Amino acid sequence: MNDYRMKMKGLLLLFSLAGITGCASYAESSRSDVPLPDAYRHSGLDASEGSAGAADSSAARVSYAEFFRDPQLVKLLGDAIEHNHDLLVAIKTMESSRLGLGQSKLAYLPAVQLGAEVSSVRPSDKGSSPLAAGKESVEEYTASFGASWELDVWGKIRNSEKAALAGYLATVEAEKAVRTRLVADVADGYYNLLALRHRQEVLTSSMELAEQTLSMLQLQYEAGLVNSLGVERQQAVVAARRSSLFELQRLVTVQENALSVLCGRSPDMVETQASLLSLDAGTGDLVEGVPALLLRNRPDVKQAEMELMRAHAEAGVAAARLYPSFTISAEWGVNALRESDWFSFPGSVFSFLQGAVLQPVFQRGELKTAASQATIERDKEEIRFRQAVVEAVREVSDALAGVQQLDARENETLQQLKSLRSAAENALLLFQSGMADYLDVISAQDAALDAELSLADLRRSRLSARTELYRALGGGWQ
């Protein structure tokens, strides 16, 4: 009985020590104090609006189906999200990390062992324990239940679980980041395909007009009104238009193949119903919000923050390994030298209870180095987190600048195109009446064609800039 009381006193002392030193666990991590501006550069918000009116508003919260609206594009996006290989890999990575998180929670539970053992030993007749007369061997029967539990005095287990949780959340955000990039890439590829097909239409119309001009020049050449130089030059223009159409068809095929692969299928034709210029490239529904919202909306920023939290927790684990570990072990079972006495209670019952403190000695230098390295890794992750935030703010600011400048350029190009179309029509009429040279006609038609193609490029760029702003704000994963 006295021995039992001594054991219990020792265990109570061990628990008391755990309670006293529990406060020595590694400091909790908190979000780094990253300086953020009140509003983006080129933002429509002033500082007061940025801190009040738009504090919780951002286009990032709009689903991709609401944002893009084009039914054909929305269908492509749905196919890509369901079948894209990069996204599927990211999802599998997230699932694997979730299993690791569940495993980390088991560290709080005691390690339990169940055992049963039967042995038969025949010692040497000349040894220290010869057999008794009439016996051929010594048999022993044992069945036991044991458990051991490590007290989380220094927060090692707790920080290990935090590291696993942060690692899992980082994979969740990584999957969202892949999704937002995928949505932007599919939308940009779709707009590029529309632009290429629009250029085909423009060049086809231009080639037909060039062929009409060539027919007129041939008639005038036969009538002796112009020389062969004009005819040959116009023939070269028609051939150049036809060559450009062949190249455009190649580019259309390449873009269709790229979109098909993004959607997780073999290269194939991609149907489009909308025309490029019919799509709304306006940004009136795009609310950028304030930069602070990026910490909540941008998956890559949140991923960097989760990586920082994991590194902080792992630094806590490394620091805890420098201190003693406290374990409690217990075992209960039955033991007998004869099978008939195996479960003869209480005589066959045995028990074992132990508390242990283990302090690393010779490995301390190695553990200190590991703790220092973990601290450095934490500092590196903090730098990466700050960099991710600054880069996110820059991307939004760049996208806002692009949207604003492209809007102004498209308006100017529209006015230019109206004038050049009128000039091309007038040049042809003047040429037919003999009041203009064929070079005036070719020059006017070329200028109008360039303006048509520039307008198509600007509209595609505006649509892409709108998509990029949506992605930069963190939209696309909903």
C-alpha positions as CSV (number, residue, x, y, z in Angstrom):
1,M,0.0,0.0,0.0
2,N,2.8,2.4,0.8
3,D,4.4,1.7,-2.6
4,Y,1.1,2.5,-4.3
5,R,0.8,5.8,-2.4
6,M,4.3,6.7,-3.4
7,K,3.5,6.1,-7.0
8,M,0.4,8.2,-6.8
9,K,2.3,11.1,-5.2
10,G,4.8,10.9,-8.0
11,L,2.2,11.1,-10.6
12,L,0.4,14.0,-8.9
13,L,3.7,15.8,-8.8
14,L,4.1,15.2,-12.5
15,F,0.6,16.5,-13.3
16,S,1.3,19.6,-11.1
17,L,4.4,20.3,-13.0
18,A,2.5,20.0,-16.3
19,G,0.0,22.5,-15.1
20,I,2.6,25.0,-13.9
21,T,4.7,24.8,-17.0
22,G,1.8,24.7,-19.5
23,C,2.1,28.4,-19.9
24,A,5.6,28.0,-21.3
25,S,4.3,26.9,-24.7
26,Y,5.3,28.8,-27.8
27,A,3.7,32.2,-28.5
28,E,0.6,32.2,-30.7
29,S,0.9,33.5,-34.2
30,S,-1.0,36.5,-35.4
31,R,-1.5,38.1,-38.8
32,S,1.4,40.2,-39.8
33,D,0.9,43.9,-39.7
34,V,1.2,44.5,-43.4
35,P,0.9,48.2,-44.3
36,L,-2.0,48.7,-46.9
37,P,-3.1,51.8,-48.6
38,D,-6.6,53.1,-48.0
39,A,-7.5,52.8,-51.7
40,Y,-5.9,51.5,-54.9
41,R,-4.0,53.7,-57.3
42,H,-6.4,54.6,-60.2
43,S,-9.3,53.6,-58.0
44,G,-12.6,55.5,-58.2
45,L,-12.7,55.6,-54.4
46,D,-11.2,58.3,-52.3
47,A,-9.7,57.6,-48.9
48,S,-12.8,58.3,-47.0
49,E,-14.9,56.0,-49.3
50,G,-12.2,53.4,-49.1
51,S,-12.4,53.2,-45.4
52,A,-16.2,53.4,-45.0
53,G,-18.6,53.0,-47.8
54,A,-16.8,50.2,-49.7
55,A,-15.4,48.4,-46.7
56,D,-17.2,45.2,-47.4
57,S,-17.9,45.5,-51.1
58,S,-15.8,43.8,-53.8
59,A,-16.5,42.1,-57.2
60,A,-14.5,39.1,-55.8
61,R,-17.7,38.0,-54.0
62,V,-19.6,37.7,-57.3
63,S,-19.8,34.2,-58.8
64,Y,-18.3,33.7,-62.2
65,A,-21.7,32.8,-63.7
66,E,-23.1,36.2,-62.6
67,F,-19.9,38.1,-63.7
68,F,-19.5,36.8,-67.2
69,R,-23.2,36.3,-68.2
70,D,-22.3,34.9,-71.7
71,P,-24.0,31.5,-71.7
72,Q,-21.4,29.8,-73.9
73,L,-18.5,31.1,-71.8
74,V,-20.3,30.1,-68.6
75,K,-20.7,26.6,-70.0
76,L,-17.0,26.4,-70.9
77,L,-16.1,27.5,-67.4
78,G,-18.3,24.8,-65.9
79,D,-16.6,22.2,-68.0
80,A,-13.1,23.5,-67.1
81,I,-13.9,23.5,-63.3
82,E,-15.2,19.9,-63.6
83,H,-12.5,18.4,-65.8
84,N,-9.3,20.5,-65.7
85,H,-6.4,18.4,-64.8
86,D,-4.5,21.0,-62.8
87,L,-7.6,21.7,-60.7
88,L,-8.2,18.0,-60.2
89,V,-4.6,17.5,-58.9
90,A,-5.1,20.5,-56.5
91,I,-8.3,18.9,-55.2
92,K,-6.5,15.6,-54.6
93,T,-3.7,17.4,-52.8
94,M,-6.3,19.0,-50.6
95,E,-7.9,15.7,-49.8
96,S,-4.6,14.2,-48.9
97,S,-3.8,17.1,-46.5
98,R,-7.2,16.7,-44.9
99,L,-6.3,13.1,-44.1
100,G,-3.1,14.3,-42.5
101,L,-5.0,16.8,-40.4
102,G,-7.2,13.9,-39.1
103,Q,-4.1,11.9,-38.2
104,S,-2.6,14.9,-36.3
105,K,-5.6,15.0,-33.9
106,L,-4.9,11.4,-32.8
107,A,-1.7,12.6,-31.1
108,Y,-3.8,13.8,-28.1
109,L,-5.0,10.2,-27.5
110,P,-3.0,7.6,-25.5
111,A,-1.1,4.9,-27.3
112,V,-2.9,1.7,-26.5
113,Q,-1.6,-1.8,-26.9
114,L,-3.4,-5.2,-26.4
115,G,-1.3,-8.3,-26.2
116,A,-1.4,-12.0,-25.5
117,E,1.7,-14.2,-25.2
118,V,2.2,-17.9,-24.7
119,S,5.8,-19.2,-24.2
120,S,7.4,-22.5,-23.6
121,V,11.1,-22.6,-22.6
122,R,13.4,-25.5,-21.9
123,P,16.4,-24.2,-20.0
124,S,19.8,-26.1,-19.9
125,D,20.2,-28.8,-17.3
126,K,23.5,-27.3,-16.4
127,G,22.3,-23.7,-16.3
128,S,21.5,-21.5,-13.4
129,S,17.8,-22.4,-13.5
130,P,17.5,-26.1,-14.2
131,L,14.1,-27.7,-14.6
132,A,12.4,-29.2,-11.7
133,A,12.2,-33.0,-11.5
134,G,9.5,-34.4,-13.8
135,K,9.2,-31.2,-16.0
136,E,10.3,-30.9,-19.6
137,S,9.7,-27.2,-20.0
138,V,8.6,-24.0,-18.4
139,E,5.4,-22.5,-19.8
140,E,4.1,-18.9,-19.3
141,Y,0.8,-17.4,-20.2
142,T,0.3,-13.6,-20.4
143,A,-2.5,-11.3,-21.6
144,S,-2.2,-7.5,-21.1
145,F,-3.6,-4.1,-21.8
146,G,-1.2,-1.2,-21.8
147,A,-1.4,2.6,-22.5
148,S,1.1,5.4,-22.6
149,W,0.3,9.1,-22.8
150,E,2.6,12.1,-23.4
151,L,1.6,15.2,-21.5
152,D,1.6,18.2,-23.9
153,V,3.5,20.4,-21.4
154,W,5.4,22.6,-23.9
155,G,2.7,22.7,-26.6
156,K,4.5,20.3,-29.0
157,I,1.4,18.3,-29.8
158,R,-0.8,21.4,-29.9
159,N,1.5,23.1,-32.3
160,S,1.8,20.0,-34.4
161,E,-2.0,20.0,-34.8
162,K,-1.9,23.7,-35.6
163,A,0.7,23.1,-38.3
164,A,-1.4,20.3,-39.8
165,L,-4.5,22.5,-39.8
166,A,-2.6,25.5,-41.4
167,G,-1.1,23.1,-44.0
168,Y,-4.6,21.8,-44.8
169,L,-6.0,25.3,-45.1
170,A,-3.1,26.3,-47.3
171,T,-4.1,23.5,-49.8
172,V,-7.7,24.7,-49.7
173,E,-6.6,28.2,-50.7
174,A,-4.2,26.7,-53.3
175,E,-7.1,24.9,-54.9
176,K,-9.1,28.2,-54.9
177,A,-6.1,30.0,-56.5
178,V,-5.9,27.4,-59.2
179,R,-9.6,27.8,-59.8
180,T,-9.4,31.6,-60.1
181,R,-6.5,31.4,-62.5
182,L,-8.3,28.7,-64.5
183,V,-11.5,30.9,-64.8
184,A,-9.4,33.9,-66.0
185,D,-7.5,31.7,-68.5
186,V,-10.6,30.2,-70.0
187,A,-12.3,33.6,-70.2
188,D,-9.3,35.2,-71.8
189,G,-8.9,32.3,-74.3
190,Y,-12.6,32.6,-75.2
191,Y,-12.3,36.3,-75.8
192,N,-9.2,35.8,-77.9
193,L,-11.2,33.2,-80.0
194,L,-14.0,35.7,-80.5
195,A,-11.4,38.3,-81.5
196,L,-9.8,36.0,-84.0
197,R,-13.1,35.1,-85.6
198,H,-14.1,38.8,-85.7
199,R,-10.8,39.5,-87.5
200,Q,-11.7,36.7,-90.0
201,E,-15.0,38.5,-90.7
202,V,-13.3,41.9,-91.1
203,L,-10.6,40.5,-93.4
204,T,-13.2,38.6,-95.5
205,S,-15.2,41.8,-96.0
206,S,-12.0,43.7,-96.8
207,M,-10.9,41.0,-99.3
208,E,-14.2,41.2,-101.1
209,L,-13.9,45.0,-101.3
210,A,-10.4,44.6,-102.5
211,E,-11.6,42.2,-105.2
212,Q,-14.2,44.7,-106.3
213,T,-11.6,47.4,-106.6
214,L,-9.4,45.0,-108.6
215,S,-12.3,44.3,-111.0
216,M,-12.7,48.1,-111.5
217,L,-9.0,48.6,-112.1
218,Q,-8.9,45.8,-114.6
219,L,-11.8,47.4,-116.5
220,Q,-10.0,50.7,-116.5
221,Y,-6.8,49.1,-117.5
222,E,-8.6,47.5,-120.5
223,A,-10.0,50.9,-121.3
224,G,-6.5,52.4,-121.1
225,L,-7.3,54.7,-118.2
226,V,-4.7,53.2,-115.8
227,N,-1.5,51.3,-116.3
228,S,-0.7,47.7,-115.2
229,L,1.1,48.9,-112.1
230,G,-2.2,49.7,-110.4
231,V,-3.7,46.3,-111.3
232,E,-0.6,44.4,-110.1
233,R,-0.6,46.3,-106.9
234,Q,-4.2,45.6,-106.2
235,Q,-3.6,41.9,-107.0
236,A,-0.9,41.9,-104.3
237,V,-3.4,43.4,-101.8
238,V,-5.9,40.7,-102.5
239,A,-3.3,38.0,-102.1
240,A,-2.1,39.5,-98.8
241,R,-5.7,39.5,-97.5
242,R,-6.1,35.8,-98.5
243,S,-2.8,34.9,-96.9
244,S,-3.8,36.6,-93.7
245,L,-7.1,34.6,-93.6
246,F,-5.1,31.4,-93.8
247,E,-2.9,32.5,-90.9
248,L,-6.0,33.5,-88.9
249,Q,-7.5,30.0,-89.4
250,R,-4.4,28.5,-88.0
251,L,-4.5,30.8,-85.0
252,V,-8.2,29.9,-84.5
253,T,-7.4,26.2,-84.4
254,V,-4.5,26.8,-81.9
255,Q,-6.8,28.7,-79.6
256,E,-9.6,26.1,-79.9
257,N,-7.1,23.4,-78.9
258,A,-5.9,25.4,-76.0
259,L,-9.4,26.0,-74.7
260,S,-10.2,22.3,-75.1
261,V,-7.2,21.3,-73.1
262,L,-8.1,23.8,-70.3
263,C,-11.5,22.1,-70.2
264,G,-9.9,18.7,-69.8
265,R,-10.7,17.2,-73.2
266,S,-8.9,16.4,-76.4
267,P,-8.4,19.3,-78.9
268,D,-11.6,20.0,-80.8
269,M,-13.7,22.8,-82.3
270,V,-15.1,25.3,-79.8
271,E,-18.4,26.8,-80.8
272,T,-19.1,30.5,-80.2
273,Q,-22.5,32.2,-80.6
274,A,-21.8,35.8,-79.4
275,S,-19.9,38.3,-81.5
276,L,-16.9,40.2,-80.0
277,L,-18.4,43.7,-80.3
278,S,-21.8,42.6,-78.8
279,L,-20.2,41.7,-75.5
280,D,-20.3,44.3,-72.7
281,A,-16.8,45.3,-71.7
282,G,-18.0,47.9,-69.3
283,T,-16.8,47.9,-65.7
284,G,-19.7,49.7,-64.0
285,D,-20.6,46.6,-62.0
286,L,-17.0,46.1,-60.9
287,V,-16.5,47.3,-57.3
288,E,-12.9,47.0,-56.4
289,G,-13.4,47.7,-52.6
290,V,-10.4,48.5,-50.4
291,P,-7.0,46.8,-50.4
292,A,-7.6,45.3,-47.0
293,L,-10.2,43.0,-48.6
294,L,-7.5,41.2,-50.4
295,L,-6.5,39.5,-47.2
296,R,-9.9,37.9,-47.2
297,N,-10.7,37.5,-50.9
298,R,-7.4,36.6,-52.6
299,P,-6.8,32.8,-52.3
300,D,-3.0,33.2,-53.0
301,V,-2.7,35.8,-50.2
302,K,-4.7,33.6,-47.8
303,Q,-2.5,30.6,-48.8
304,A,0.6,32.6,-48.0
305,E,-0.9,33.5,-44.6
306,M,-1.7,29.8,-43.9
307,E,1.9,28.9,-44.8
308,L,3.1,31.5,-42.3
309,M,0.9,30.1,-39.6
310,R,2.2,26.6,-40.3
311,A,5.8,27.8,-40.2
312,H,5.1,29.5,-36.9
313,A,3.5,26.4,-35.4
314,E,6.4,24.2,-36.7
315,A,8.8,26.6,-35.0
316,G,6.9,26.0,-31.8
317,V,7.2,22.3,-32.2
318,A,11.0,22.6,-32.8
319,A,11.3,24.8,-29.7
320,A,9.3,22.3,-27.5
321,R,11.7,19.5,-28.4
322,L,14.4,21.3,-26.5
323,Y,12.5,20.7,-23.2
324,P,11.8,17.5,-21.3
325,S,9.0,15.2,-22.3
326,F,6.6,13.9,-19.7
327,T,5.0,10.5,-20.2
328,I,2.7,8.3,-18.2
329,S,2.6,4.5,-18.8
330,A,0.3,1.9,-17.4
331,E,-0.2,-1.8,-18.0
332,W,-2.7,-4.3,-16.6
333,G,-3.0,-8.0,-17.3
334,V,-3.0,-11.6,-16.2
335,N,0.1,-13.9,-16.0
336,A,0.5,-17.5,-14.9
337,L,2.9,-20.4,-15.4
338,R,0.0,-22.8,-15.9
339,E,-2.8,-22.6,-18.4
340,S,-5.3,-23.5,-15.8
341,D,-4.2,-20.6,-13.6
342,W,-4.2,-18.0,-16.4
343,F,-7.5,-16.4,-15.5
344,S,-7.5,-17.2,-11.9
345,F,-8.4,-13.9,-10.2
346,P,-7.0,-12.1,-8.4
347,G,-3.9,-14.2,-8.1
348,S,-2.9,-14.0,-11.8
349,V,-3.5,-10.2,-12.1
350,F,-0.5,-7.9,-12.4
351,S,-0.4,-4.1,-12.9
352,F,2.2,-1.5,-13.8
353,L,2.1,2.3,-13.5
354,Q,5.0,4.7,-14.4
355,G,5.7,8.3,-14.9
356,A,8.8,9.4,-16.8
357,V,10.7,12.6,-17.6
358,L,13.1,12.5,-20.5
359,Q,15.5,15.3,-21.2
360,P,17.6,15.3,-24.4
361,V,21.2,15.7,-23.6
362,F,23.6,14.8,-26.4
363,Q,21.1,15.8,-29.1
364,R,20.6,19.3,-27.6
365,G,22.9,20.9,-30.1
366,E,21.2,19.3,-33.0
367,L,17.8,20.3,-31.6
368,K,18.9,23.9,-31.0
369,T,20.0,24.1,-34.7
370,A,16.7,22.7,-35.8
371,A,14.8,25.2,-33.7
372,S,16.9,28.1,-35.2
373,Q,16.3,26.8,-38.7
374,A,12.5,26.6,-38.0
375,T,12.6,30.2,-36.8
376,I,14.3,31.3,-40.0
377,E,11.8,29.4,-42.1
378,R,9.0,31.3,-40.2
379,D,10.7,34.6,-41.0
380,K,11.0,33.6,-44.7
381,E,7.2,32.8,-44.8
382,E,6.4,36.1,-43.2
383,I,8.4,37.8,-46.0
384,R,6.6,35.8,-48.6
385,F,3.3,36.7,-47.1
386,R,4.1,40.4,-47.2
387,Q,5.3,40.0,-50.8
388,A,2.0,38.3,-51.7
389,V,0.0,41.2,-50.3
390,V,2.1,43.8,-52.1
391,E,1.9,41.9,-55.4
392,A,-1.8,41.6,-55.0
393,V,-2.3,45.3,-54.5
394,R,0.0,46.0,-57.5
395,E,-2.0,43.6,-59.8
396,V,-5.3,45.3,-58.9
397,S,-3.8,48.7,-59.5
398,D,-2.4,47.6,-62.8
399,A,-5.7,46.2,-63.9
400,L,-7.6,49.4,-62.9
401,A,-5.1,51.5,-64.9
402,G,-5.5,49.1,-67.9
403,V,-9.3,49.2,-67.7
404,Q,-9.4,53.0,-67.6
405,Q,-6.9,53.6,-70.4
406,L,-8.4,51.0,-72.7
407,D,-11.9,52.5,-72.3
408,A,-10.5,55.9,-73.4
409,R,-8.6,54.3,-76.3
410,E,-11.6,52.4,-77.6
411,N,-13.7,55.6,-77.7
412,E,-11.1,57.4,-79.7
413,T,-10.7,54.4,-82.1
414,L,-14.5,54.3,-82.7
415,Q,-14.4,57.9,-83.8
416,Q,-11.4,57.3,-86.0
417,L,-13.1,54.3,-87.6
418,K,-16.2,56.3,-88.5
419,S,-14.1,58.8,-90.3
420,L,-12.0,56.3,-92.1
421,R,-15.0,54.3,-93.3
422,S,-16.5,57.4,-94.7
423,A,-13.1,58.3,-96.3
424,A,-12.9,54.8,-97.9
425,E,-16.4,55.1,-99.3
426,N,-15.7,58.6,-100.7
427,A,-12.4,57.6,-102.2
428,L,-14.1,54.7,-104.1
429,L,-16.8,57.0,-105.4
430,L,-14.3,59.6,-106.5
431,F,-12.2,56.9,-108.2
432,Q,-15.3,55.6,-110.1
433,S,-16.0,59.2,-111.3
434,G,-12.3,59.7,-112.3
435,M,-11.7,62.3,-109.6
436,A,-9.2,60.2,-107.5
437,D,-6.3,58.0,-108.1
438,Y,-6.4,54.3,-107.3
439,L,-3.6,54.8,-104.7
440,D,-6.1,57.0,-102.8
441,V,-8.6,54.1,-102.8
442,I,-6.0,51.5,-101.6
443,S,-4.7,53.9,-98.9
444,A,-8.2,54.7,-97.6
445,Q,-9.2,51.0,-97.5
446,D,-6.0,50.0,-95.8
447,A,-6.5,52.7,-93.1
448,A,-10.1,51.6,-92.5
449,L,-9.0,48.0,-92.2
450,D,-6.3,48.8,-89.7
451,A,-8.8,50.8,-87.6
452,E,-11.3,47.8,-87.8
453,L,-8.6,45.4,-86.6
454,S,-7.4,47.9,-83.9
455,L,-11.0,48.2,-82.6
456,A,-11.3,44.4,-82.4
457,D,-7.9,44.2,-80.5
458,L,-9.0,47.0,-78.1
459,R,-12.4,45.3,-77.4
460,R,-10.6,42.0,-76.7
461,S,-8.1,43.8,-74.5
462,R,-10.9,45.6,-72.6
463,L,-12.7,42.2,-71.9
464,S,-9.4,40.7,-70.8
465,A,-8.6,43.6,-68.6
466,R,-12.0,43.3,-67.0
467,T,-11.4,39.6,-66.4
468,E,-7.9,40.3,-65.0
469,L,-9.4,42.8,-62.5
470,Y,-11.9,40.3,-61.4
471,R,-9.1,37.7,-60.9
472,A,-6.8,40.2,-59.2
473,L,-9.6,41.1,-56.7
474,G,-9.9,37.4,-55.9
475,G,-12.9,36.5,-57.9
476,G,-13.6,33.2,-59.8
477,W,-13.5,30.5,-57.1
478,Q,-17.1,30.9,-56.0
